[in-house]
Every structure is written in structure tokens, then in C-alpha cells.
Amino acid sequence: MSVKHSLLALLYENPGHGYELKTGFERLVQGMWPLNAGQVYSTLDRLERDKLVESPGYDEKDRKLYVITELGKRELWDWLKQPVARSLLKDEFYFKYLCADLVDYEEKQNMIQKQKETMIKDILALTQLKKQMNESQQYSMKMLIEGALLHLEADIKWLDMILQD
Amino acid sequence: MIETIGVKREFRTGKDTVSVLKGVNLFVNKGEFVAIIGPSGSGKSTLLQLLGGLDVPTEGSIILNGSTMEAKTEKQRTIFRRRNIGFVFQNYQLLPTLTVHENIVFPLHADGKKVSEYDVQKLLKAVDLKGRDKWYPHELSGGQQQRVAIARALINQPDILLADEPTGNLDRRRSSDILDLLSKFHSERKQTIIMVTHDMFAAGYADRVVLFKDGVIETEVRREEDDYAAFLSRFMA
């Protein structure tokens, strides 16, 4: 997750202060990833240092305002343009699966079954969240959840495959 | 409210009698969303047919909204079904020679009721088929056809919606659309939904999952129970 780029995106249209950016971020991700104020301010400090944002001054409540610079906009576009590499084999459960083999773990089947249960819990939770996103018409977040559900579907198919092994 | 008491259904094939339902006791509260799962041939669809008044039990009783189904004549059951129950099937079951609009209003015509164009257009919009009134089923994708079937099932504003594998013929994306739609109507209209499914993702929408095995309810679990996920993981692949 790139807090840096999310803040640049939030500042793209309008200037904002730290607290506004924190709440804006939480709205963007529908509260799924909490972000503490400290993270926001330290990221803003770094963005200012790197000249990706600048401060035009303070608002009437003496809160420091930030605006995105041309360099910041370029950074945001470059980031959006770059595809994201995924480390497909570096899942924690994959390592457990390998290590279970290594030590001849007797509970391996149970371990897989428990993993499947955990994923089904995720499916149930995401399905409920999707219902809420549908009701509040949060289309982008809904599509993110659809993506996560498709990943879970593939994961469960794989778990069923290794359960039968 | 739906209640089945000791429901049995036997079918005669030549000299043999096949017992498909062997005593089903099920109680579904008004507004509940129940998924019925279980192996093929376990009696899930037969129960749905009985609940929809398309068939009668060999033994036992079915009570829908206080009306005892087996006490009614076939004609009375048909009228009751038209007014209280919406059906959605796996293979959509649209009439191929009728347009989308004609398919949707078909239950109203069958019941001799006036068609409210406002209601039809509202439903078409809700199922995302606005402007497709004059299309024929063969001109639509599977997902679109199922959305027409859902609109048809809802045109009478039934209290009860029965869905038999509504996403069985659809890919994940279309399934997801259909389930979202059912779920939306469920929360907006507080309808009771009973859905037969093999799909864990579909079952994930329900308040309660009931497992059928060999013509009886083997077990069931509610969403709020801790072992809901463990239950689905054992019985659904």
C-alpha cells in the first residue's frame, strides 16, 4: 500500500491539511486500512522534502495546508503508469506447506483444512462488505472486493487440490 | 413464514417407489434468507417444488403465510403461487417467443391483473435492463436472461422468492451480479428467500445454510454461529 501516492492523489484536486488527508484516505479505502495521524504527518514531511508537495501556508484554524506540485503530479502519473509485480510464491501459507513436508508434520491435512476455513471466513466477511458497498454505491471498492473474492476462490480451489493429494 | 412438518415425497417408477423426501421439518421466518445445500438427488429441488405449490407432498404439511398448501385444490394453489411466490430457475425458463417485457408481465396477465407500466420500468431499471423491453431471450446473455427471470419473479411483489440454482449456469462475474441483485431486493423488500445452491459464494449471502442429505435435513447453521465457516468448508468445495 502506498500511503505516499494516496496522499498525492487526495491532494490532486484541492489543497488539504493533515487531518483532512487522514479522513480522506480512510474514506478512500472504506476504513479497511487504518492510518494513524503520525503516518500522515511523517509522509507529508517526506513529500515536502522531496518537493512533491508544498505548503501555501495555514488555514484559519492554524492548520498547515499542502498542495501538490508539478513534480508531485508527475510522480503520481508515473506511479499509476507502472505495472505492479506480484510475488506469487511468497505467501506465508506456501512456506508452511513446504515446511510441513520438511518435518513430516502429522497435522498437515488439518492445517490445510483450517486454512480453508479461514479463507471461507474471509469470503463471508467480504460478501457482507460487498453488500454494504452495493448499498452505498461505492463501485471502485466493490470491484476491489470482487477481485479479492476471485483470489480467494482460486486459493480455495488450490487448497482442495492439495487436500486430495 | 414458511413451515414444513414431516414432509415426505415419494415417486412411483413402475413397481418401485422412490422416496425423495423422507420427513422434512423446516421453519423459515419471514424475511429470512436461507440457502439449501446438499448432494445431487438429496431432495433440495423437490422441496422447492413443494414449497412453490408446483407439487404436493405424499405425507406431511406445508404452511406458507398461514395457508396449508396440501389442503388447497390445484387451482387454489396456482392462484396462491401467483400472488405470493416468485420462482427463479437455473435455466431461466423464459418464454422464447415473448419479449423481455412480455415475459416480465406474464404472471400479471396469468392472474388477470392490470399491468402497471411504471412498475415494469422500475423493475427493468433495477435489473439493469432498461431499454431492452422489446428484445427476445435469445438476444440476451445468460446473465441478462436470469435478470429478466428475476424481474418476472418480482413483478407480483411476492413475499417469498424461491431460487433453484439461480447462478448455476453463470460465470463468477454474472453470478456475483445476480446474487447482489437478489440480496438488494432481499434487504429492500424484506422478502423471504430460499435458494438451492452448490456454490459457496452464493451460500455466503444467506442468513442460514441448511444441509440436505438423503431426503432429510442433516444439519443447519446460522451466520452468527462460530462454526459457520467450518460448516461451509466441510460441505462445499
HADDOCK unambig.tbl for C-alpha pairs under 7 A between the chains (distance, minus, plus):
assign (segid A and resid 116 and name CA) (segid B and resid 233 and name CA) 6.52 0.50 0.50
assign (segid A and resid 117 and name CA) (segid B and resid 229 and name CA) 5.54 0.50 0.50
assign (segid A and resid 117 and name CA) (segid B and resid 230 and name CA) 5.30 0.50 0.50
assign (segid A and resid 117 and name CA) (segid B and resid 233 and name CA) 5.65 0.50 0.50
assign (segid A and resid 120 and name CA) (segid B and resid 229 and name CA) 5.54 0.50 0.50
assign (segid A and resid 120 and name CA) (segid B and resid 233 and name CA) 6.81 0.50 0.50
assign (segid A and resid 121 and name CA) (segid B and resid 229 and name CA) 5.39 0.50 0.50
assign (segid A and resid 124 and name CA) (segid B and resid 204 and name CA) 5.32 0.50 0.50
assign (segid A and resid 127 and name CA) (segid B and resid 204 and name CA) 6.60 0.50 0.50
assign (segid A and resid 127 and name CA) (segid B and resid 205 and name CA) 6.63 0.50 0.50
assign (segid A and resid 131 and name CA) (segid B and resid 180 and name CA) 7.00 0.50 0.50
